[in-house]
């Protein structure tokens, strides 16, 4: 499996409530509410809306995320991104135009989300 290969995809027009655990990379373009847990990469597309606790290795956000975000290595917010809540990550990349509202904690320690 290639490093950039997406393991799972939740397309536009789909909605899910619950818990998602995965390895590798997952892309969400629909609506998700609940808990996401992974050491891998979560990609949230332009039209996506995610609400809940997100604990991942890396997050790439173009859509909307509300909740508590803990990323072990990095968070990338593209210009369409809309993020509200608590963010804990050692590296935060924000493209001009991205919207961030909430608390940001950046440290090299393990993100706690507290």
BAMIDREN-229297 format. One record per residue (C-alpha): residue in one letter; x negated, y negated, z. Coordinates in steps of 0.25 Angstrom, whole numbers, plus 5000, padded with zeros to 4 digits. Layout:
<pts>
AXYZ;...
</pts>
This chain:
<pts>
X500050005000;X499549864996;X499249765007;X500349665002;X501349774999;X502749755005;X503249875013;X504649825014;X505549725009;X506849665014;X507449585003;X508349465002;X509849495005;X509449595016;X509649575031;X509049655042;X509149655057;X508249735066;X506849775068;X505749785056;X504449855058;X503549875047;X502049895042;X501449825030;X502249715024;X503749685024;X504449575016;X505849515021;X506649435011;X508049455018;X508449435033;X507949505045;X508249485059;X507549565070;X506149605073;X504949635064;X503749705068;X502549735060;X501049725059;X501249695044;X501649575036;X503049525035;X503449435023;X504749355025;X505149305011;X505849165007;X507249205009;X507049295021;X507549265035;X506949345047;X507349325062;X506749395074;X505449445079;X504349465069;X503049525073;X502149555061;X500749555057;X500949445046;X502149365042;X502349295028;X503549205029;X504249135018;X505749145023;X506349125037;X505849185050;X506549155064;X505949225077;X504749265083;X503549295074;X502249365078;X501249385067;X499949455070;X499149405059;X499849295051;X501049215047;X501249145034;X502349045032;X502649005017;X503348875014;X504748935014;X504548995028;X505448965039;X504949015053;X505648985066;X505149045079;X503949095087;X502749125078;X501449195083;X500349225074;X498849205073;X498949145058;X500049055053;X500049005038;X501148905035;X501348855021;X501848715020;X503348705020;X503548825030;X504448795042;X504048845056;X504848815068;X504448875082;X503248915090;X501948965083;X500849035091;X499549065083;X498449145090;X497549255087;X498149335098;X499149435096;X500449355093;X501449375105;X502649295100;X502849235114;
</pts>
